[in-house]
Amino acid sequence: MFDTIIIPTILLTFTIPQFSTLLNLLIYISLTILLLLRLLHLLNLLYNLSPTSKTTLSTFYGSGGHTTELLLLLKVLNLDPLTTKTINYCGLDDPRSQKIISKSPNHYYLPRSRYVLQSWLTTPFTALWSLAYTFVLVIYEQIIEPSDIILSNGPGTGLIVLACFRVSNWVLGTGTRLIYVESWCRVRRLSLTGRLGARIVDRFGVCWSGVEGPGRELLDGVMFESDTKINNKTTPPKITHKKPRIAYSTLLMLGVWLALTFQ
């Protein structure tokens, strides 16, 4: 009865892809990881994301004065806790920021990209570690519950957070909007973080007319487009997740992966 073993035809056609160069192998592995992340995110969108869920606002609390400025900005916005969920990030070495965000049920601590008085020779190493750590954390959080908006006002680690959210938009197909607000101390010229961040964000806010320019908006009390205000409380706009677009692009990636696998 068990003398013959029946093997499905599809298993007979499956072979481990042969790669002529290491680069081709790395491309295949990267595509496989990207496809798995996309599938996880798509499944989450299809089964877990309710159209009536709260707007999710992610914020990054920088060290020192950056935290104070962000707290004052959020105080002016007066977010409605009934319609807005916040996810907070801050540096590992900033006790004040940690104490502030620890009150939130959704908070994460990130390694800094550069420390005060740190040599520029060692900065690339700490920046790369911060980038890798933050990227994994952001991808995880975006798969579980994509943020509608990420708000940052620097410093360097805040730029890394924004960059990770931008890449997560490309990798997962999310539509998180990136908003950067330049420090109030910058009255004539942008900071290095601001000059770099202006290239990747969706909205760039400045506090003084002296630093206005192309792509920079002078804050006039309205931080988000299409704000909804009820009893002077603000509800930031919720993004529309384009499920068909994400599904089609995921299917295209799946087709490429299958073509490489069963070649």
C-alpha positions as a LaTeX table, in Angstrom:
\begin{tabular}{lrrr}
\hline
Residue & $x$ (\AA) & $y$ (\AA) & $z$ (\AA) \\
\hline
Met1 & 0.00 & 0.00 & 0.00 \\
Phe2 & 2.88 & 2.37 & 0.80 \\
Asp3 & 5.31 & 1.04 & $-1.83$ \\
Thr4 & 4.86 & 4.13 & $-4.06$ \\
Ile5 & 5.29 & 7.75 & $-3.01$ \\
Ile6 & 3.33 & 10.26 & $-5.00$ \\
Ile7 & 5.14 & 13.61 & $-5.36$ \\
Pro8 & 3.14 & 16.62 & $-6.53$ \\
Thr9 & 4.20 & 17.89 & $-9.95$ \\
Ile10 & 4.93 & 21.40 & $-8.62$ \\
Leu11 & 7.57 & 19.97 & $-6.27$ \\
Leu12 & 9.29 & 18.27 & $-9.19$ \\
Thr13 & 9.64 & 21.62 & $-10.96$ \\
Phe14 & 11.01 & 23.42 & $-7.90$ \\
Thr15 & 14.75 & 23.84 & $-7.93$ \\
Ile16 & 17.02 & 26.03 & $-5.90$ \\
Pro17 & 17.80 & 29.02 & $-8.12$ \\
Gln18 & 21.33 & 29.12 & $-9.47$ \\
Phe19 & 23.02 & 32.50 & $-9.22$ \\
Ser20 & 26.06 & 33.43 & $-11.25$ \\
Thr21 & 27.17 & 36.23 & $-8.96$ \\
Leu22 & 26.88 & 37.18 & $-5.31$ \\
Leu23 & 25.01 & 40.32 & $-6.36$ \\
Asn24 & 22.23 & 38.26 & $-7.96$ \\
Leu25 & 21.94 & 36.19 & $-4.79$ \\
Leu26 & 21.67 & 39.32 & $-2.65$ \\
Ile27 & 19.00 & 40.72 & $-4.97$ \\
Tyr28 & 16.99 & 37.49 & $-4.69$ \\
Ile29 & 17.27 & 37.43 & $-0.88$ \\
Ser30 & 16.29 & 41.11 & $-0.66$ \\
Leu31 & 13.29 & 40.52 & $-2.92$ \\
Thr32 & 12.22 & 37.56 & $-0.78$ \\
Ile33 & 12.39 & 39.61 & 2.43 \\
Leu34 & 10.60 & 42.53 & 0.76 \\
Leu35 & 7.85 & 40.23 & $-0.49$ \\
Leu36 & 7.32 & 38.70 & 2.97 \\
Leu37 & 7.07 & 42.16 & 4.56 \\
Arg38 & 4.59 & 43.28 & 1.92 \\
Leu39 & 2.44 & 40.18 & 2.41 \\
Leu40 & 2.38 & 40.69 & 6.20 \\
His41 & 1.40 & 44.32 & 5.78 \\
Leu42 & $-1.27$ & 43.49 & 3.19 \\
Leu43 & $-2.80$ & 40.82 & 5.42 \\
Asn44 & $-2.89$ & 43.31 & 8.28 \\
Leu45 & $-4.64$ & 45.89 & 6.09 \\
Leu46 & $-7.21$ & 43.39 & 4.88 \\
Tyr47 & $-8.11$ & 41.88 & 8.24 \\
Asn48 & $-7.12$ & 44.20 & 11.08 \\
Leu49 & $-7.37$ & 47.82 & 9.96 \\
Ser50 & $-10.80$ & 49.30 & 10.58 \\
Pro51 & $-11.82$ & 52.38 & 8.56 \\
Thr52 & $-13.18$ & 53.92 & 11.79 \\
Ser53 & $-9.95$ & 53.48 & 13.79 \\
Lys54 & $-8.15$ & 56.45 & 15.30 \\
Thr55 & $-5.69$ & 58.64 & 13.48 \\
Thr56 & $-2.19$ & 57.43 & 14.42 \\
Leu57 & 0.35 & 60.19 & 15.02 \\
Ser58 & 3.99 & 59.26 & 15.63 \\
Thr59 & 6.28 & 61.82 & 17.26 \\
Phe60 & 10.00 & 61.93 & 17.96 \\
Tyr61 & 11.20 & 63.74 & 21.06 \\
Gly62 & 14.72 & 65.05 & 20.57 \\
Ser63 & 17.04 & 65.96 & 23.40 \\
Gly64 & 17.01 & 69.21 & 25.37 \\
Gly65 & 15.20 & 72.12 & 23.77 \\
His66 & 13.82 & 69.96 & 20.97 \\
Thr67 & 11.60 & 68.15 & 23.47 \\
Thr68 & 10.38 & 71.44 & 24.94 \\
Glu69 & 9.54 & 72.82 & 21.50 \\
Leu70 & 7.65 & 69.68 & 20.50 \\
Leu71 & 5.67 & 69.66 & 23.75 \\
Leu72 & 4.65 & 73.29 & 23.19 \\
Leu73 & 3.71 & 72.51 & 19.58 \\
Leu74 & 1.52 & 69.59 & 20.65 \\
Lys75 & $-0.02$ & 71.77 & 23.36 \\
Val76 & $-1.02$ & 74.32 & 20.72 \\
Leu77 & $-2.43$ & 71.57 & 18.52 \\
Asn78 & $-4.47$ & 70.26 & 21.48 \\
Leu79 & $-4.94$ & 66.78 & 20.01 \\
Asp80 & $-8.20$ & 65.00 & 20.69 \\
Pro81 & $-7.34$ & 61.79 & 22.63 \\
Leu82 & $-10.62$ & 60.20 & 21.58 \\
Thr83 & $-9.75$ & 60.32 & 17.88 \\
Thr84 & $-5.93$ & 60.39 & 17.91 \\
Lys85 & $-3.52$ & 57.65 & 18.94 \\
Thr86 & 0.10 & 58.66 & 19.51 \\
Ile87 & 3.25 & 56.57 & 19.17 \\
Asn88 & 6.26 & 58.24 & 20.77 \\
Tyr89 & 9.97 & 57.81 & 20.10 \\
Cys90 & 12.94 & 59.32 & 21.95 \\
Gly91 & 16.68 & 58.82 & 22.52 \\
Leu92 & 18.09 & 56.22 & 24.89 \\
Asp93 & 20.27 & 58.78 & 26.68 \\
Asp94 & 17.65 & 61.44 & 27.37 \\
Pro95 & 16.04 & 60.84 & 30.81 \\
Arg96 & 13.68 & 63.81 & 30.48 \\
Ser97 & 12.20 & 62.62 & 27.19 \\
Gln98 & 12.01 & 59.06 & 28.49 \\
Lys99 & 10.06 & 60.23 & 31.53 \\
Ile100 & 7.64 & 62.16 & 29.30 \\
Ile101 & 6.90 & 59.41 & 26.81 \\
Ser102 & 6.85 & 56.62 & 29.43 \\
Lys103 & 3.34 & 57.81 & 30.31 \\
Ser104 & 2.20 & 56.74 & 26.85 \\
Pro105 & 1.33 & 53.05 & 26.29 \\
Asn106 & 3.08 & 53.20 & 22.91 \\
His107 & 6.67 & 54.39 & 23.25 \\
Tyr108 & 10.12 & 53.32 & 22.05 \\
Tyr109 & 13.68 & 54.31 & 22.92 \\
Leu110 & 16.18 & 54.75 & 20.08 \\
Pro111 & 19.99 & 54.96 & 20.09 \\
Arg112 & 21.26 & 58.42 & 19.15 \\
Ser113 & 22.90 & 59.00 & 15.79 \\
Arg114 & 25.46 & 61.38 & 17.28 \\
Tyr115 & 26.27 & 62.37 & 20.85 \\
Val116 & 27.24 & 65.79 & 22.14 \\
Leu117 & 30.93 & 66.56 & 21.39 \\
Gln118 & 31.31 & 63.21 & 19.62 \\
Ser119 & 34.09 & 63.06 & 17.04 \\
Trp120 & 33.00 & 63.19 & 13.40 \\
Leu121 & 35.30 & 60.21 & 12.79 \\
Thr122 & 33.13 & 57.93 & 14.92 \\
Thr123 & 29.80 & 59.52 & 13.99 \\
Pro124 & 29.22 & 57.24 & 10.93 \\
Phe125 & 29.34 & 54.15 & 13.16 \\
Thr126 & 26.82 & 55.40 & 15.72 \\
Ala127 & 24.65 & 56.77 & 12.92 \\
Leu128 & 24.61 & 53.41 & 11.12 \\
Trp129 & 23.71 & 51.59 & 14.35 \\
Ser130 & 20.92 & 54.07 & 15.03 \\
Leu131 & 19.69 & 53.71 & 11.44 \\
Ala132 & 19.62 & 49.89 & 11.55 \\
Tyr133 & 17.92 & 49.75 & 14.96 \\
Thr134 & 15.34 & 52.39 & 14.06 \\
Phe135 & 14.58 & 50.86 & 10.66 \\
Val136 & 13.74 & 47.44 & 12.11 \\
Leu137 & 11.55 & 49.04 & 14.78 \\
Val138 & 9.73 & 51.29 & 12.30 \\
Ile139 & 9.10 & 48.43 & 9.87 \\
Tyr140 & 7.66 & 46.32 & 12.70 \\
Glu141 & 5.41 & 49.14 & 13.90 \\
Gln142 & 4.28 & 49.98 & 10.36 \\
Ile143 & 3.29 & 46.36 & 9.71 \\
Ile144 & 1.31 & 46.16 & 12.98 \\
Glu145 & $-0.36$ & 49.57 & 12.69 \\
Pro146 & 0.80 & 52.09 & 10.07 \\
Ser147 & 1.15 & 55.67 & 11.26 \\
Asp148 & $-0.79$ & 58.35 & 9.44 \\
Ile149 & 1.71 & 61.09 & 10.30 \\
Ile150 & 5.25 & 61.23 & 11.69 \\
Leu151 & 6.17 & 64.55 & 13.29 \\
Ser152 & 9.75 & 65.51 & 14.15 \\
Asn153 & 11.68 & 68.68 & 14.92 \\
Gly154 & 15.16 & 67.15 & 15.06 \\
Pro155 & 17.94 & 66.71 & 15.93 \\
Gly156 & 19.96 & 64.14 & 13.92 \\
Thr157 & 18.17 & 61.06 & 15.27 \\
Gly158 & 14.88 & 62.66 & 14.25 \\
Leu159 & 16.18 & 62.79 & 10.68 \\
Ile160 & 16.95 & 59.07 & 10.84 \\
Val161 & 13.41 & 58.40 & 12.09 \\
Leu162 & 11.98 & 60.37 & 9.16 \\
Ala163 & 14.23 & 58.54 & 6.70 \\
Cys164 & 13.12 & 55.16 & 8.06 \\
Phe165 & 9.47 & 56.12 & 7.68 \\
Arg166 & 10.15 & 57.25 & 4.10 \\
Val167 & 11.79 & 53.92 & 3.26 \\
Ser168 & 8.95 & 52.03 & 4.96 \\
Asn169 & 6.54 & 53.83 & 2.63 \\
Trp170 & 8.48 & 52.45 & $-0.32$ \\
Val171 & 8.93 & 48.96 & 1.13 \\
Leu172 & 5.41 & 48.41 & 2.49 \\
Gly173 & 3.42 & 50.78 & 0.29 \\
Thr174 & 2.19 & 52.78 & 3.30 \\
Gly175 & 1.21 & 56.41 & 2.91 \\
Thr176 & 2.58 & 57.90 & 6.12 \\
Arg177 & 3.04 & 61.67 & 5.77 \\
Leu178 & 6.33 & 63.08 & 7.02 \\
Ile179 & 6.28 & 66.49 & 8.72 \\
Tyr180 & 9.37 & 68.32 & 9.97 \\
Val181 & 9.30 & 71.52 & 12.02 \\
Glu182 & 12.54 & 73.50 & 12.18 \\
Ser183 & 13.75 & 74.57 & 15.62 \\
Trp184 & 12.53 & 77.93 & 16.90 \\
Cys185 & 16.18 & 78.91 & 17.41 \\
Arg186 & 16.75 & 78.97 & 13.66 \\
Val187 & 15.84 & 82.52 & 12.65 \\
Arg188 & 18.07 & 83.05 & 9.59 \\
Arg189 & 19.34 & 79.72 & 8.29 \\
Leu190 & 18.32 & 76.08 & 8.53 \\
Ser191 & 20.07 & 73.50 & 10.67 \\
Leu192 & 21.98 & 70.64 & 9.04 \\
Thr193 & 19.11 & 68.32 & 9.99 \\
Gly194 & 16.65 & 70.72 & 8.38 \\
Arg195 & 18.65 & 71.02 & 5.16 \\
Leu196 & 18.84 & 67.25 & 4.81 \\
Gly197 & 15.29 & 66.59 & 5.99 \\
Ala198 & 13.79 & 69.05 & 3.51 \\
Arg199 & 14.59 & 66.56 & 0.74 \\
Ile200 & 12.52 & 63.71 & 2.14 \\
Val201 & 9.55 & 65.21 & 4.04 \\
Asp202 & 6.08 & 66.04 & 2.77 \\
Arg203 & 5.71 & 69.27 & 4.77 \\
Phe204 & 8.43 & 71.49 & 6.16 \\
Gly205 & 7.46 & 74.08 & 8.76 \\
Val206 & 9.56 & 77.05 & 9.90 \\
Cys207 & 8.86 & 79.47 & 12.72 \\
Trp208 & 10.45 & 82.64 & 11.32 \\
Ser209 & 10.01 & 84.46 & 8.01 \\
Gly210 & 13.80 & 84.75 & 7.72 \\
Val211 & 14.11 & 81.05 & 6.88 \\
Glu212 & 11.15 & 80.81 & 4.52 \\
Gly213 & 11.92 & 79.46 & 1.07 \\
Pro214 & 10.86 & 76.96 & $-1.60$ \\
Gly215 & 9.11 & 74.04 & 0.08 \\
Arg216 & 9.13 & 75.72 & 3.50 \\
Glu217 & 5.98 & 76.97 & 5.18 \\
Leu218 & 5.73 & 79.58 & 7.89 \\
Leu219 & 3.65 & 78.07 & 10.69 \\
Asp220 & 0.40 & 79.97 & 11.10 \\
Gly221 & $-1.30$ & 77.85 & 13.73 \\
Val222 & $-2.41$ & 75.12 & 11.31 \\
Met223 & $-0.03$ & 72.17 & 11.31 \\
Phe224 & $-1.95$ & 69.55 & 9.36 \\
Glu225 & $-3.98$ & 69.91 & 6.19 \\
Ser226 & $-7.71$ & 69.34 & 6.63 \\
Asp227 & $-7.58$ & 69.51 & 10.42 \\
Thr228 & $-10.86$ & 68.72 & 12.13 \\
Lys229 & $-11.50$ & 70.83 & 15.23 \\
Ile230 & $-14.22$ & 69.94 & 17.75 \\
Asn231 & $-14.34$ & 71.91 & 21.02 \\
Asn232 & $-10.91$ & 73.36 & 20.14 \\
Lys233 & $-9.39$ & 69.87 & 19.98 \\
Thr234 & $-7.56$ & 68.81 & 16.82 \\
Thr235 & $-7.92$ & 65.56 & 14.91 \\
Pro236 & $-5.20$ & 65.23 & 12.25 \\
Pro237 & $-6.38$ & 63.85 & 8.90 \\
Lys238 & $-6.26$ & 60.09 & 8.46 \\
Ile239 & $-4.50$ & 58.74 & 5.38 \\
Thr240 & $-6.31$ & 56.51 & 2.93 \\
His241 & $-4.55$ & 53.19 & 2.57 \\
Lys242 & $-4.67$ & 52.30 & $-1.11$ \\
Lys243 & $-5.26$ & 48.58 & $-0.70$ \\
Pro244 & $-5.69$ & 47.83 & $-4.44$ \\
Arg245 & $-2.40$ & 49.59 & $-5.29$ \\
Ile246 & $-0.56$ & 47.73 & $-2.53$ \\
Ala247 & $-2.15$ & 44.44 & $-3.61$ \\
Tyr248 & $-1.26$ & 44.91 & $-7.30$ \\
Ser249 & 2.34 & 45.85 & $-6.57$ \\
Thr250 & 2.64 & 42.89 & $-4.19$ \\
Leu251 & 1.31 & 40.53 & $-6.87$ \\
Leu252 & 3.83 & 41.96 & $-9.33$ \\
Met253 & 6.64 & 41.33 & $-6.86$ \\
Leu254 & 5.30 & 37.82 & $-6.28$ \\
Gly255 & 5.36 & 37.17 & $-10.02$ \\
Val256 & 8.99 & 38.28 & $-10.29$ \\
Trp257 & 9.92 & 36.14 & $-7.29$ \\
Leu258 & 8.21 & 33.06 & $-8.75$ \\
Ala259 & 9.92 & 33.63 & $-12.10$ \\
Leu260 & 13.31 & 33.70 & $-10.39$ \\
Thr261 & 12.50 & 30.72 & $-8.19$ \\
Phe262 & 11.18 & 28.40 & $-10.89$ \\
Gln263 & 13.51 & 29.45 & $-13.69$ \\
\hline
\end{tabular}
